[in-house]
């Protein structure tokens, strides 16, 4: 099984149609999130596909997308505040 890393994906998209398409795209990869910020456990191939799909969707002049790796597990830990729950890699992923 390939290694999955935790990423935070966020977008700011100006057009309603592209915004909706970005939401549907990220929901295919996300394990959690709210509004325009999502937690995604991605392996290297999924990361490349997500970035490629998002690149074709965005308008470079008006839209923004961020895919931020969280490095917990490499000597650092993820910190949460408030009612937040630490992200946990699930036992399995359903893709469909």
C-alpha positions as CSV (number, residue, x, y, z in Angstrom):
1,X,0.0,0.0,0.0
2,X,1.3,3.4,-0.9
3,X,2.0,6.0,1.8
4,X,-0.7,8.7,2.3
5,X,0.2,12.1,3.7
6,X,-2.3,14.6,5.2
7,X,-2.8,17.9,3.3
8,X,-5.0,20.9,3.8
9,X,-6.6,22.0,0.5
10,X,-8.2,25.4,0.2
11,X,-9.5,27.5,-2.7
12,X,-10.8,31.0,-3.4
13,X,-12.7,30.9,-6.8
14,X,-14.5,33.9,-8.2
15,X,-16.9,32.2,-10.7
16,X,-19.9,30.3,-9.4
17,X,-19.6,27.4,-11.9
18,X,-15.9,26.9,-11.3
19,X,-16.5,27.2,-7.6
20,X,-19.1,24.3,-7.7
21,X,-16.8,22.2,-9.9
22,X,-13.9,22.7,-7.4
23,X,-16.1,21.7,-4.5
24,X,-17.1,18.5,-6.3
25,X,-13.5,17.8,-7.2
26,X,-12.2,18.2,-3.7
27,X,-15.0,16.1,-2.2
28,X,-13.7,13.2,-4.2
29,X,-10.4,13.4,-2.3
30,X,-11.4,14.8,1.1
31,X,-11.8,13.0,4.4
32,X,-13.2,16.1,6.1
33,X,-13.6,19.8,5.8
34,X,-15.9,22.7,5.7
35,X,-16.8,25.5,3.2
36,X,-13.7,25.9,1.0
37,X,-11.1,24.1,3.2
38,X,-10.6,20.3,3.2
39,X,-8.5,17.7,4.9
40,X,-7.1,15.2,2.3
41,X,-5.1,12.1,2.8
42,X,-3.3,11.7,-0.5
43,X,-0.7,9.4,-1.9
44,X,1.7,10.7,-4.6
45,X,-0.5,9.8,-7.6
46,X,-3.6,11.3,-6.0
47,X,-1.7,14.5,-5.2
48,X,-0.6,14.8,-8.9
49,X,-4.1,14.1,-10.2
50,X,-5.7,16.6,-7.8
51,X,-3.2,19.3,-8.8
52,X,-3.6,18.5,-12.5
53,X,-7.4,18.5,-12.3
54,X,-7.5,21.7,-10.3
55,X,-5.0,23.4,-12.7
56,X,-7.4,22.8,-15.7
57,X,-10.3,24.1,-13.6
58,X,-8.9,27.4,-12.3
59,X,-8.6,30.8,-14.0
60,X,-5.0,31.8,-13.3
61,X,-5.9,35.5,-13.1
62,X,-8.7,35.4,-10.6
63,X,-8.7,32.1,-8.7
64,X,-6.4,30.6,-6.0
65,X,-5.7,27.1,-4.8
66,X,-3.5,26.0,-1.9
67,X,-2.4,22.4,-1.1
68,X,-0.5,22.5,2.2
69,X,1.2,19.4,3.5
70,X,1.0,18.7,7.2
71,X,4.2,17.1,8.4
72,X,2.9,15.3,11.5
73,X,4.6,12.0,12.0
74,X,8.0,13.3,11.1
75,X,8.9,14.4,14.6
76,X,6.2,17.0,14.7
77,X,2.6,16.8,15.8
78,X,-0.5,18.5,14.5
79,X,-2.0,20.9,17.0
80,X,-5.7,21.7,17.1
81,X,-7.6,24.3,19.1
82,X,-11.2,24.6,20.2
83,X,-13.5,21.7,19.3
84,X,-11.1,20.6,16.5
85,X,-10.2,16.9,16.3
86,X,-6.8,15.7,15.3
87,X,-6.9,14.2,11.8
88,X,-6.6,10.4,11.8
89,X,-5.8,8.4,8.7
90,X,-8.8,6.1,8.4
91,X,-8.4,2.3,8.0
92,X,-9.8,2.5,4.5
93,X,-11.0,4.9,1.8
94,X,-14.1,4.6,-0.3
95,X,-13.7,5.9,-3.8
96,X,-16.8,5.9,-6.0
